[in-house]
Amino acid sequence: MADTMNIDAAAFTAQGTPRDRMALPGTVFDGTVNVPVMHQAVKAYLANQRQGTHSTKTRGEVIGGNQKPWKQKGTGRARSGSTRSPVWVGGGTVFGPRPRKYTETVPRQVRALARKSALNARASEGALHVIDAFQWESPKTSRMLQLLARLELTGKKVLVLTDGVKSNVFLSGRNLQNVHVLPYSDVSTYHILWSHTVLVESAALGEALAPIAEKDVAKVKVRKAAPKAEAAAKAPAKKKAAAPKADKAEKAPAAKKKAAAPKAEKAAAPKKTAAKPAAKKKGK
């Protein structure tokens, strides 16, 4: 067990304006980080997410194969009694997966210690920020994006922990791939370790910060996602590829004209040769 220590965290308003740092409650944030317990809790959480519905058929469950393929002796081939033997293609499976439960039970005190260790790990890294109060009257994804942009968390995995269920905050972050909104009481060790940064509402920690009356903050430019930037970079390349096609289309009529000129000369040549034999006949 690590020695108790005082840990503080950066505090912000719901719009991302910095406030004075807040001292975290020592009952939870005492510097304890138990890695083996966190591993056990995460392993159990992931195992409990499995449905365990995988199944394969044995030779007795595969349809067909009732008749002996050929007689026992006299063919020169290996003896066989069914086409659904595991040796045959399309036959049954030996020792294949069967439906089962993957449930793992972790004692309540161990789960609490793992969650406490995960929160201490994020706080000691400086990856835990406190938000004074989420008083959002309506859900708006752009508001959540602006908050993350002011905290320089765009593109990172962010876990937002609210004081109880707040549907407006949940709906504001539901459409963002790297944002997960949960009540503080429902968070698990897996969710804390999944995130790069944790945003906790002050009231959830038991020490509510009075909201600061602030005017509308200027909007921050949100960086576009990488896939869209790559698509934009590929667009000029397509235009460049289309340019050679246009050049070829322009060169094609000129090439056709050049090819037509020799044909016209050849067509005129036989007329001259036809006039010469006529002149010889007059001389005779």
C-alpha positions as CSV (number, residue, x, y, z in Angstrom):
1,M,0.0,0.0,0.0
2,A,1.4,3.4,-1.0
3,D,1.8,6.2,1.5
4,T,-1.1,8.7,1.5
5,M,-0.4,11.8,-0.5
6,N,-2.2,15.0,-1.4
7,I,-3.2,15.1,-5.1
8,D,-4.7,18.1,-6.9
9,A,-6.1,18.4,-10.4
10,A,-6.7,21.1,-12.9
11,A,-10.2,22.6,-12.8
12,F,-12.2,24.1,-15.6
13,T,-15.7,25.5,-16.3
14,A,-18.1,23.7,-18.5
15,Q,-17.0,25.9,-21.4
16,G,-13.3,25.1,-20.8
17,T,-12.2,28.2,-19.0
18,P,-9.3,27.4,-16.5
19,R,-10.0,27.8,-12.8
20,D,-7.8,27.4,-9.7
21,R,-6.6,23.8,-9.1
22,M,-8.7,21.6,-6.9
23,A,-7.5,19.3,-4.2
24,L,-8.9,15.9,-4.7
25,P,-10.5,14.0,-1.8
26,G,-8.0,11.9,0.1
27,T,-10.4,9.0,0.7
28,V,-10.1,8.0,-3.0
29,F,-7.0,9.8,-4.2
30,D,-4.3,8.6,-1.8
31,G,-1.8,7.5,-4.4
32,T,-2.7,3.8,-4.3
33,V,-2.0,2.0,-7.7
34,N,-2.4,-1.8,-7.6
35,V,-1.6,-3.1,-11.1
36,P,-2.4,-6.8,-10.5
37,V,-5.8,-5.9,-9.1
38,M,-6.5,-3.6,-12.1
39,H,-5.5,-6.5,-14.5
40,Q,-7.9,-8.9,-12.7
41,A,-10.8,-6.4,-12.9
42,V,-10.2,-5.6,-16.6
43,K,-9.8,-9.3,-17.5
44,A,-13.1,-10.1,-15.8
45,Y,-14.9,-7.2,-17.4
46,L,-13.8,-8.2,-20.9
47,A,-14.7,-11.9,-20.2
48,N,-18.2,-10.9,-19.0
49,Q,-18.8,-9.1,-22.3
50,R,-18.6,-12.4,-24.2
51,Q,-21.8,-14.1,-25.2
52,G,-20.3,-17.6,-25.5
53,T,-22.7,-18.6,-28.3
54,H,-20.0,-20.2,-30.5
55,S,-20.9,-23.8,-31.5
56,T,-19.8,-26.5,-33.9
57,K,-21.4,-29.8,-34.9
58,T,-20.0,-33.3,-34.1
59,R,-20.4,-36.2,-36.6
60,G,-23.7,-37.1,-34.9
61,E,-25.2,-33.7,-35.6
62,V,-24.2,-33.1,-39.2
63,I,-26.9,-34.1,-41.7
64,G,-26.2,-37.1,-43.9
65,G,-23.6,-39.8,-43.8
66,N,-26.1,-42.6,-42.9
67,Q,-25.0,-44.9,-45.7
68,K,-21.6,-46.6,-45.9
69,P,-19.8,-45.0,-48.9
70,W,-18.4,-48.3,-50.3
71,K,-18.1,-51.9,-49.1
72,Q,-15.7,-52.8,-46.5
73,K,-13.3,-54.9,-48.6
74,G,-12.4,-55.4,-52.2
75,T,-12.1,-51.8,-53.4
76,G,-8.5,-51.1,-52.5
77,R,-9.4,-48.0,-50.7
78,A,-9.3,-47.3,-47.0
79,R,-12.4,-48.6,-45.1
80,S,-15.0,-45.9,-44.3
81,G,-18.3,-46.1,-42.6
82,S,-19.7,-42.5,-43.0
83,T,-19.0,-39.4,-45.1
84,R,-19.6,-37.3,-42.0
85,S,-16.5,-38.7,-40.2
86,P,-14.1,-35.9,-39.0
87,V,-11.6,-37.1,-41.6
88,W,-13.9,-36.2,-44.5
89,V,-14.5,-32.7,-45.9
90,G,-17.9,-31.6,-44.6
91,G,-17.7,-34.0,-41.7
92,G,-18.1,-33.3,-38.0
93,T,-15.7,-31.3,-35.9
94,V,-13.7,-33.0,-33.1
95,F,-13.4,-31.0,-29.8
96,G,-14.7,-27.9,-31.4
97,P,-16.1,-24.9,-29.4
98,R,-19.4,-25.4,-27.7
99,P,-21.7,-22.8,-26.1
100,R,-20.5,-21.9,-22.6
101,K,-20.4,-19.1,-20.1
102,Y,-17.3,-16.9,-19.6
103,T,-18.6,-15.2,-16.5
104,E,-15.9,-14.2,-14.0
105,T,-16.8,-13.0,-10.5
106,V,-14.6,-10.5,-8.8
107,P,-15.2,-9.6,-5.1
108,R,-16.7,-6.2,-4.5
109,Q,-13.8,-5.0,-2.4
110,V,-11.3,-6.0,-5.2
111,R,-13.4,-4.1,-7.8
112,A,-13.4,-1.0,-5.5
113,L,-9.6,-1.2,-5.1
114,A,-9.1,-1.7,-8.9
115,R,-11.3,1.4,-9.6
116,K,-9.5,3.4,-7.0
117,S,-6.1,2.4,-8.4
118,A,-7.2,3.4,-11.9
119,L,-8.4,6.9,-10.8
120,N,-5.1,7.4,-8.9
121,A,-3.1,6.4,-11.9
122,R,-4.8,8.9,-14.1
123,A,-4.6,11.6,-11.4
124,S,-0.9,11.0,-10.9
125,E,-0.3,11.4,-14.6
126,G,-2.1,14.7,-14.7
127,A,-4.8,13.2,-17.0
128,L,-7.7,13.8,-14.6
129,H,-9.5,17.2,-14.9
130,V,-12.3,18.6,-12.8
131,I,-15.3,20.3,-14.4
132,D,-17.2,22.6,-12.0
133,A,-20.8,21.8,-13.2
134,F,-22.4,20.5,-16.4
135,Q,-25.5,22.8,-16.6
136,W,-26.4,22.3,-20.2
137,E,-30.0,23.0,-21.0
138,S,-30.0,21.1,-24.3
139,P,-27.9,18.5,-26.0
140,K,-25.4,19.8,-28.5
141,T,-22.5,17.9,-30.0
142,S,-20.7,21.1,-31.0
143,R,-20.6,22.2,-27.4
144,M,-18.8,19.0,-26.3
145,L,-16.4,19.5,-29.3
146,Q,-15.7,23.1,-28.2
147,L,-15.0,21.9,-24.6
148,L,-12.5,19.2,-25.8
149,A,-10.8,21.7,-28.2
150,R,-10.2,24.2,-25.4
151,L,-8.8,21.5,-23.2
152,E,-6.6,20.3,-26.2
153,L,-8.2,16.9,-26.1
154,T,-9.3,16.7,-29.7
155,G,-8.6,13.2,-31.1
156,K,-7.9,11.7,-27.7
157,K,-10.1,9.1,-25.8
158,V,-12.0,11.1,-23.2
159,L,-14.1,9.7,-20.4
160,V,-16.7,12.2,-19.0
161,L,-18.0,11.3,-15.5
162,T,-21.1,13.2,-14.4
163,D,-22.8,13.6,-11.1
164,G,-25.7,11.2,-11.7
165,V,-27.5,10.7,-15.0
166,K,-27.4,13.8,-17.2
167,S,-29.0,13.1,-20.5
168,N,-28.0,16.4,-22.1
169,V,-24.3,15.7,-21.5
170,F,-24.7,12.1,-22.6
171,L,-26.5,13.0,-25.9
172,S,-23.9,15.7,-26.6
173,G,-21.1,13.1,-26.5
174,R,-23.0,10.1,-27.9
175,N,-22.1,10.9,-31.5
176,L,-18.4,11.3,-30.9
177,Q,-16.3,8.2,-31.4
178,N,-13.6,8.8,-28.8
179,V,-15.9,10.2,-26.1
180,H,-17.7,8.1,-23.5
181,V,-20.1,9.7,-21.0
182,L,-21.0,7.8,-17.8
183,P,-22.3,8.6,-14.3
184,Y,-19.5,8.6,-11.8
185,S,-21.1,5.8,-9.8
186,D,-21.3,3.5,-12.8
187,V,-17.7,3.8,-14.1
188,S,-15.6,0.7,-14.2
189,T,-11.8,0.1,-14.1
190,Y,-11.9,-0.8,-17.8
191,H,-13.4,2.6,-18.8
192,I,-10.9,4.6,-16.8
193,L,-7.9,2.7,-18.3
194,W,-9.5,2.9,-21.8
195,S,-9.4,6.7,-21.8
196,H,-6.4,9.0,-22.2
197,T,-8.1,11.7,-20.1
198,V,-10.9,11.7,-17.5
199,L,-13.2,14.7,-17.0
200,V,-15.0,14.5,-13.6
201,E,-17.8,16.8,-12.5
202,S,-16.9,18.3,-9.1
203,A,-20.1,17.3,-7.4
204,A,-19.4,13.7,-8.2
205,L,-16.3,13.9,-6.0
206,G,-18.2,15.3,-3.1
207,E,-16.8,18.8,-3.3
208,A,-19.0,20.9,-5.6
209,L,-17.4,24.0,-7.2
210,A,-19.7,27.0,-7.6
211,P,-20.1,27.7,-11.3
212,I,-18.5,31.0,-12.5
213,A,-20.7,33.4,-14.5
214,E,-18.9,33.8,-17.8
215,K,-19.8,35.3,-21.1
216,D,-19.9,33.4,-24.3
217,V,-16.4,32.2,-25.1
218,A,-15.0,32.6,-28.6
219,K,-15.2,29.4,-30.6
220,V,-12.1,27.4,-31.2
221,K,-11.3,25.8,-34.6
222,V,-11.7,22.1,-34.3
223,R,-9.2,20.1,-36.2
224,K,-10.6,17.8,-38.8
225,A,-10.3,14.0,-38.5
226,A,-7.4,12.3,-40.3
227,P,-9.5,10.2,-42.7
228,K,-11.1,13.4,-44.2
229,A,-7.7,15.0,-44.6
230,E,-6.5,12.0,-46.5
231,A,-9.5,12.1,-48.7
232,A,-8.9,15.8,-49.5
233,A,-5.3,15.0,-50.3
234,K,-6.3,12.3,-52.7
235,A,-8.8,14.6,-54.6
236,P,-6.1,16.7,-56.4
237,A,-4.4,13.5,-57.4
238,K,-7.5,12.4,-59.3
239,K,-7.7,15.8,-61.0
240,K,-4.0,15.4,-62.1
241,A,-4.8,11.9,-63.4
242,A,-7.7,13.4,-65.4
243,A,-5.4,15.9,-67.1
244,P,-3.4,13.3,-69.1
245,K,-6.7,11.9,-70.3
246,A,-7.7,15.3,-71.6
247,D,-4.3,15.7,-73.3
248,K,-4.8,12.3,-75.0
249,A,-8.3,13.3,-76.1
250,E,-6.8,16.5,-77.7
251,K,-4.0,14.5,-79.4
252,A,-6.3,11.9,-80.8
253,P,-7.9,14.1,-83.5
254,A,-4.5,15.3,-84.7
255,A,-3.3,11.7,-84.9
256,K,-6.4,10.8,-86.9
257,K,-5.8,13.7,-89.4
258,K,-2.2,12.5,-89.9
259,A,-3.3,9.0,-90.5
260,A,-5.9,10.2,-93.0
261,A,-3.4,12.2,-95.0
262,P,-1.4,9.1,-96.3
263,K,-4.7,7.3,-97.2
264,A,-5.7,10.3,-99.3
265,E,-2.3,10.3,-101.1
266,K,-2.6,6.5,-101.8
267,A,-6.1,7.0,-103.2
268,A,-4.9,9.7,-105.6
269,A,-1.8,7.6,-106.8
270,P,-3.8,5.0,-108.8
271,K,-5.3,7.6,-111.0
272,K,-1.9,8.8,-112.3
273,T,-0.8,5.2,-113.0
274,A,-4.0,4.5,-114.9
275,A,-3.2,7.5,-117.3
276,K,0.2,6.2,-118.3
277,P,-0.9,3.0,-120.1
278,A,-3.4,5.0,-122.2
279,A,-0.6,7.1,-123.5
280,K,1.4,4.0,-124.6
281,K,-1.6,2.7,-126.7
282,K,-1.8,6.0,-128.7
283,G,1.9,5.7,-129.6
284,K,1.5,2.3,-131.2
